[in-house]
Amino acid sequence: MSSVRVGIIGYGGMGSFHANYLFKGEVPDATLTAVCDVAPERLEAAKKAFGDQVKTFETADALFAAGVVDAVLIATPHYFHPPLAIQAFQHGCHVLSEKPAGVYTKQVREMNEAAERSGKVFGLMFNQRTLAGHQKMRELVQSGELGEIRRTHYVITDWFRTQAYYNSGGWRATWSGEGGGVLANQCPHNLDLWQWICGMPSRVRAFCSFGKYHDIEVEDDVTAYVEYPNGATGVFITSTGEAPGSNSFEITGDRGRLVLEGGKLTFWRTRSSVQKYIYEAQGGFQKPETWQIEIPAGGGEGHKGITKNWIQAITSGAPLLARGEEGINGVQLANAMLLSTWTDDWVEIPVDEELFLARLKEKIETSTVQKSSGSALNFDGTFGSGA
């Protein structure tokens, strides 16, 4: 395939952003050929921006029936990601979906199964994976340079949002429209990086606060404690109600400590294994010799880099940096944190997907907020009309 015809489904903030750089030819071997959105004013905006060079469609059905795309980039509200991806796979299209992969693991698992059956290239817009600091953290962990992980600590509280932000869209901060708060909207990238670099924990105990700082029904403050299969532990803290916030990612291993903060990556490297030193040192207050290493952490193409990589995977079989199937891991973590709070108990990974979905339905049905007209989730667990 010399040039991939790409359609954008969902021409909101992110969808229009992706469409613009595709239309300008900033992604080699990709051509923007279609835009789809249910909102007439957004389609008018697309027509004004692209003229007759890009076709516009009111429904995904019409887009796929027209046969003008080889691949689609999905940038709709969260609930629609899996059903639209499944529909695209059924029509023989490659898929790149915005984050999160979905709202709950059952729908994401079904999407992954559809992707496997289709044989098409499936990617997720985890643009934070393109950044050098995150890639180098992963390399140091995966290579064993840091040693076996003993503790992880991720504080991401610089997601500050005002009430005006939540009031800006009827689907925002509702169980029916968004499926969650900070975990579903702001933190999918952080949850992905946490598991991409450190691996998945085996169980979670979390404490989510709902509408703690804002007039919303979903979570805006989260503290979670996790345990890993090897006995390591971790903490994940996030909020949209703190200012000034913090963005600090720390991993402690048997050979030192990694800290990424303020765009700076520092590796405190112990000369020997910490566990070995504990038993071999002769003095009670001795500490292993440690070297402080500053690691260059700048660079990375972000969103456009993920799109370029996805197109390369389609045209030449290049390996994906962010495989779509991996999106279920971050959803597992978010679902586990919410379910742990709702049940006031530990939650094992993988999460009980039927129990989580039942609890989510309860939240939607008992919501005091008017249900968003854009909700894709019907109360029988099926999906309504998409974008």
C-alpha positions as CSV (number, residue, x, y, z in Angstrom):
1,M,0.0,0.0,0.0
2,S,1.6,3.2,-1.2
3,S,-0.8,5.7,0.5
4,V,-3.2,5.0,3.3
5,R,-6.6,6.7,3.0
6,V,-7.5,7.8,6.6
7,G,-10.9,8.8,8.0
8,I,-11.4,10.7,11.3
9,I,-14.4,9.6,13.3
10,G,-15.2,12.4,15.8
11,Y,-14.2,15.9,14.8
12,G,-13.9,17.5,18.2
13,G,-10.8,18.9,19.8
14,M,-8.6,15.9,19.3
15,G,-10.2,14.7,16.1
16,S,-9.7,18.1,14.4
17,F,-6.1,18.2,15.7
18,H,-5.3,14.9,14.0
19,A,-7.2,15.8,10.9
20,N,-5.2,19.0,10.4
21,Y,-1.7,17.5,10.4
22,L,-2.9,14.6,8.2
23,F,-4.4,17.1,5.7
24,K,-1.2,19.0,5.6
25,G,0.7,15.9,4.6
26,E,2.8,15.8,7.8
27,V,2.4,12.0,8.0
28,P,4.2,10.2,5.1
29,D,2.1,7.8,3.1
30,A,-1.2,8.9,4.7
31,T,-4.0,11.0,3.1
32,L,-7.0,12.4,4.9
33,T,-10.0,11.4,2.9
34,A,-13.0,11.6,5.2
35,V,-14.4,13.1,8.4
36,C,-17.3,11.8,10.4
37,D,-19.3,13.4,13.2
38,V,-22.9,13.5,14.4
39,A,-22.8,17.2,15.0
40,P,-23.7,19.3,11.9
41,E,-21.7,22.3,13.1
42,R,-18.6,20.2,13.3
43,L,-19.1,18.8,9.8
44,E,-19.5,22.4,8.6
45,A,-16.2,23.3,10.2
46,A,-14.5,20.3,8.5
47,K,-15.9,21.4,5.1
48,K,-14.7,24.9,5.7
49,A,-11.2,23.6,6.6
50,F,-10.8,21.0,3.9
51,G,-13.2,21.9,1.1
52,D,-14.0,19.2,-1.4
53,Q,-10.8,17.3,-0.8
54,V,-12.2,15.5,2.2
55,K,-15.6,13.9,2.3
56,T,-17.9,14.3,5.3
57,F,-20.3,11.9,6.8
58,E,-23.0,12.1,9.5
59,T,-22.7,8.5,10.6
60,A,-20.0,5.8,10.8
61,D,-22.3,3.5,8.7
62,A,-22.3,6.0,5.9
63,L,-18.5,6.4,6.1
64,F,-17.8,2.7,5.8
65,A,-20.4,2.2,3.1
66,A,-18.7,4.8,1.0
67,G,-15.5,2.8,0.7
68,V,-13.3,5.9,0.8
69,V,-11.0,4.8,3.7
70,D,-8.5,2.1,4.4
71,A,-8.0,3.1,8.0
72,V,-9.8,5.2,10.7
73,L,-8.7,7.3,13.6
74,I,-11.3,7.2,16.4
75,A,-11.6,10.4,18.5
76,T,-15.1,10.2,20.0
77,P,-16.3,10.0,23.6
78,H,-14.9,7.0,25.5
79,Y,-17.8,4.6,25.3
80,F,-17.8,4.7,21.5
81,H,-14.2,3.6,21.0
82,P,-14.7,-0.2,21.1
83,P,-18.0,-0.4,19.1
84,L,-16.6,1.9,16.4
85,A,-13.3,-0.1,16.3
86,I,-15.2,-3.3,16.0
87,Q,-17.3,-1.9,13.2
88,A,-14.1,-0.7,11.4
89,F,-12.5,-4.1,11.7
90,Q,-15.6,-5.7,10.3
91,H,-15.3,-3.4,7.2
92,G,-11.7,-4.4,6.7
93,C,-10.2,-1.1,8.1
94,H,-7.1,-0.6,10.2
95,V,-7.8,1.3,13.4
96,L,-6.0,3.9,15.6
97,S,-8.1,4.8,18.7
98,E,-7.7,7.7,21.0
99,K,-7.3,6.9,24.7
100,P,-8.7,5.2,26.7
101,A,-9.2,1.9,25.0
102,G,-12.7,1.9,26.5
103,V,-14.5,2.4,29.8
104,Y,-14.7,-1.2,31.0
105,T,-12.7,-4.3,30.3
106,K,-15.5,-6.4,28.8
107,Q,-15.9,-4.0,25.9
108,V,-12.2,-3.7,25.4
109,R,-11.6,-7.4,25.4
110,E,-14.3,-7.8,22.8
111,M,-12.6,-5.1,20.7
112,N,-9.3,-6.9,21.0
113,E,-10.8,-10.1,19.9
114,A,-12.3,-8.4,16.8
115,A,-8.9,-6.9,16.0
116,E,-7.3,-10.3,16.1
117,R,-9.9,-11.8,13.9
118,S,-9.5,-9.0,11.4
119,G,-5.8,-9.2,11.0
120,K,-5.7,-5.4,10.6
121,V,-3.2,-3.0,12.3
122,F,-4.6,-1.8,15.6
123,G,-3.0,1.0,17.5
124,L,-3.8,3.3,20.5
125,M,-2.9,7.0,20.9
126,F,-0.6,6.5,23.8
127,N,1.6,9.5,22.7
128,Q,3.5,9.6,26.0
129,R,5.3,6.4,24.9
130,T,7.1,8.5,22.3
131,L,8.9,10.6,24.8
132,A,12.5,9.9,25.5
133,G,12.3,10.0,29.3
134,H,9.6,7.3,29.4
135,Q,11.4,5.2,26.8
136,K,14.6,5.3,28.8
137,M,12.9,4.5,32.0
138,R,11.4,1.4,30.4
139,E,14.8,0.4,28.9
140,L,16.5,0.6,32.3
141,V,13.8,-1.5,33.9
142,Q,13.4,-4.0,31.0
143,S,17.1,-4.5,30.6
144,G,17.6,-5.3,34.3
145,E,19.9,-2.3,34.8
146,L,17.7,-1.1,37.7
147,G,17.4,-4.6,39.1
148,E,14.2,-6.3,40.3
149,I,11.6,-3.7,41.1
150,R,10.9,-3.2,44.8
151,R,8.6,-0.1,44.8
152,T,6.9,2.2,42.4
153,H,5.6,5.7,43.2
154,Y,3.6,7.8,40.7
155,V,2.2,11.1,41.8
156,I,0.3,12.9,39.0
157,T,-1.7,15.8,40.5
158,D,-1.0,18.5,37.9
159,W,-4.2,17.7,36.1
160,F,-5.9,20.7,37.7
161,R,-9.4,21.4,36.2
162,T,-11.9,24.1,37.0
163,Q,-15.7,23.7,37.4
164,A,-16.0,25.6,34.1
165,Y,-14.1,22.8,32.4
166,Y,-16.6,20.2,33.6
167,N,-19.5,22.4,32.7
168,S,-18.2,22.8,29.1
169,G,-19.8,19.5,27.8
170,G,-22.8,17.5,28.8
171,W,-21.0,14.2,28.6
172,R,-18.1,15.3,30.8
173,A,-17.8,14.0,34.4
174,T,-20.8,11.7,34.1
175,W,-21.1,8.0,34.5
176,S,-23.2,7.7,31.3
177,G,-21.2,10.1,29.1
178,E,-17.6,9.6,30.2
179,G,-17.6,6.5,32.4
180,G,-15.5,8.1,35.1
181,G,-13.5,11.1,36.0
182,V,-9.7,11.6,36.3
183,L,-9.0,7.9,35.8
184,A,-11.0,7.8,32.5
185,N,-10.2,11.2,31.1
186,Q,-6.8,12.6,32.3
187,C,-4.9,9.5,33.5
188,P,-5.1,6.9,30.8
189,H,-1.7,8.0,29.7
190,N,-0.2,7.7,33.2
191,L,-1.9,4.3,33.9
192,D,-0.5,3.1,30.6
193,L,3.0,4.3,31.3
194,W,2.9,2.9,34.8
195,Q,2.2,-0.6,33.5
196,W,4.2,-0.3,30.3
197,I,7.3,0.5,32.3
198,C,6.8,-1.4,35.6
199,G,4.4,-4.3,34.6
200,M,0.9,-5.1,35.9
201,P,0.2,-5.5,39.6
202,S,-1.6,-8.5,40.9
203,R,-4.0,-6.7,43.2
204,V,-5.2,-3.2,44.1
205,R,-6.6,-1.4,47.1
206,A,-7.9,2.1,46.2
207,F,-9.6,5.1,47.7
208,C,-11.4,7.3,45.2
209,S,-13.3,10.4,46.2
210,F,-16.2,11.4,44.0
211,G,-16.9,15.1,43.5
212,K,-14.4,16.0,46.3
213,Y,-13.3,19.3,44.8
214,H,-15.9,19.8,42.0
215,D,-19.7,19.6,41.5
216,I,-19.4,16.3,39.6
217,E,-20.5,12.7,40.2
218,V,-17.3,11.0,39.2
219,E,-13.9,10.7,40.8
220,D,-11.6,13.7,41.0
221,D,-9.2,12.4,43.6
222,V,-7.6,8.9,43.8
223,T,-5.0,7.2,46.0
224,A,-4.3,3.6,45.2
225,Y,-1.9,1.0,46.6
226,V,-0.9,-2.1,44.6
227,E,1.1,-5.3,45.0
228,Y,3.1,-6.9,42.3
229,P,3.6,-10.7,41.7
230,N,7.2,-10.5,42.9
231,G,6.1,-8.8,46.2
232,A,7.0,-5.3,45.2
233,T,4.5,-2.5,46.1
234,G,3.3,0.7,44.4
235,V,1.3,3.8,45.0
236,F,-0.6,5.8,42.4
237,I,-2.0,9.3,43.4
238,T,-3.9,11.6,41.1
239,S,-6.3,14.5,41.3
240,T,-7.9,17.4,39.3
241,G,-8.3,19.5,42.4
242,E,-4.8,20.4,43.5
243,A,-2.6,23.4,42.6
244,P,0.2,23.6,42.1
245,G,0.3,19.9,41.2
246,S,3.1,17.4,41.0
247,N,4.2,15.1,38.2
248,S,6.8,12.7,39.7
249,F,7.4,9.1,38.7
250,E,9.8,7.1,40.9
251,I,10.9,3.4,40.6
252,T,13.1,1.7,43.2
253,G,14.9,-1.5,42.2
254,D,17.6,-3.7,43.6
255,R,20.2,-1.7,41.9
256,G,19.1,1.9,42.7
257,R,16.3,4.4,42.0
258,L,14.9,6.2,39.0
259,V,13.1,9.5,39.2
260,L,11.5,11.4,36.4
261,E,10.3,14.8,37.4
262,G,10.2,18.2,35.7
263,G,11.4,16.7,32.5
264,K,14.6,15.5,34.2
265,L,15.5,11.8,34.6
266,T,17.9,10.9,37.4
267,F,19.3,7.4,38.1
268,W,20.9,6.8,41.5
269,R,22.8,3.6,40.7
270,T,24.1,1.4,43.5
271,R,27.4,-0.3,42.8
272,S,26.1,-3.6,44.0
273,S,22.8,-5.4,44.6
274,V,21.0,-3.8,47.6
275,Q,19.6,-7.1,48.8
276,K,23.1,-8.7,48.6
277,Y,24.6,-5.7,50.4
278,I,22.1,-6.0,53.3
279,Y,23.5,-9.4,54.2
280,E,27.2,-8.9,53.3
281,A,27.9,-5.5,54.9
282,Q,29.8,-5.7,58.1
283,G,28.6,-2.5,59.7
284,G,25.1,-1.8,60.8
285,F,24.8,1.7,59.4
286,Q,26.7,1.2,56.1
287,K,25.1,2.0,52.8
288,P,26.0,0.8,49.3
289,E,28.1,3.1,47.2
290,T,25.8,5.0,44.9
291,W,26.4,7.0,41.7
292,Q,24.1,9.8,40.6
293,I,23.6,9.7,36.8
294,E,21.7,12.4,34.9
295,I,20.1,10.9,31.8
296,P,19.0,13.0,28.8
297,A,15.2,12.8,28.7
298,G,14.1,15.3,26.0
299,G,12.6,14.6,22.6
300,G,9.6,12.7,21.2
301,E,7.0,13.4,18.5
302,G,3.9,12.9,20.7
303,H,0.6,12.3,18.9
304,K,2.0,12.7,15.4
305,G,4.7,10.2,16.2
306,I,2.1,7.5,17.1
307,T,0.2,8.2,13.9
308,K,3.4,8.0,11.8
309,N,4.3,4.7,13.5
310,W,0.7,3.3,12.9
311,I,0.9,4.2,9.2
312,Q,4.4,2.6,8.9
313,A,3.0,-0.5,10.5
314,I,0.3,-0.6,7.8
315,T,2.6,0.1,4.8
316,S,5.7,-1.8,5.8
317,G,4.9,-4.0,8.8
318,A,6.9,-1.8,11.2
319,P,6.4,-2.8,14.9
320,L,3.8,-0.7,16.7
321,L,5.0,1.4,19.6
322,A,1.5,1.3,21.1
323,R,-0.4,-1.8,20.2
324,G,-4.1,-1.5,20.6
325,E,-4.4,-4.7,22.5
326,E,-2.3,-3.3,25.3
327,G,-4.9,-0.7,26.0
328,I,-6.8,-3.1,28.2
329,N,-4.1,-2.9,30.9
330,G,-4.8,0.7,31.8
331,V,-8.5,0.0,31.8
332,Q,-7.9,-2.9,34.1
333,L,-6.2,-0.6,36.5
334,A,-8.8,2.1,36.4
335,N,-11.7,-0.4,36.8
336,A,-9.9,-2.1,39.7
337,M,-9.4,1.2,41.5
338,L,-13.1,2.2,41.1
339,L,-14.3,-1.3,42.1
340,S,-12.0,-1.4,45.1
341,T,-13.6,1.8,46.3
342,W,-17.1,0.7,45.6
343,T,-16.7,-2.6,47.4
344,D,-14.3,-1.2,50.1
345,D,-12.0,-4.1,49.5
346,W,-9.0,-5.5,47.6
347,V,-9.5,-6.2,43.9
348,E,-7.6,-8.9,42.1
349,I,-6.1,-8.3,38.6
350,P,-7.6,-9.2,36.1
351,V,-10.7,-7.5,37.4
352,D,-14.1,-9.2,37.6
353,E,-15.5,-7.6,34.5
354,E,-19.1,-8.7,35.1
355,L,-19.1,-7.3,38.6
356,F,-17.6,-4.0,37.4
357,L,-20.1,-3.6,34.6
358,A,-23.0,-4.3,37.0
359,R,-21.7,-1.6,39.4
360,L,-21.2,0.8,36.6
361,K,-24.7,0.3,35.4
362,E,-25.9,1.0,38.9
363,K,-24.0,4.3,38.9
364,I,-25.6,5.3,35.6
365,E,-29.1,4.3,36.6
366,T,-28.9,6.2,39.9
367,S,-27.1,9.2,38.6
368,T,-28.5,12.6,39.7
369,V,-27.0,14.2,36.6
370,Q,-29.1,14.3,33.4
371,K,-27.8,11.5,31.2
372,S,-25.8,12.6,28.2
373,S,-27.6,12.2,24.9
374,G,-24.3,11.0,23.6
375,S,-24.1,8.0,25.9
376,A,-23.3,4.8,24.0
377,L,-24.2,2.5,26.8
378,N,-27.7,1.2,27.1
379,F,-28.9,-0.4,30.3
380,D,-28.9,-3.9,28.9
381,G,-25.2,-3.5,28.3
382,T,-25.5,-3.1,24.5
383,F,-24.6,0.0,22.6
384,G,-26.7,2.6,21.0
385,S,-25.9,4.6,17.8
386,G,-22.3,5.7,17.4
387,A,-20.7,8.8,16.0
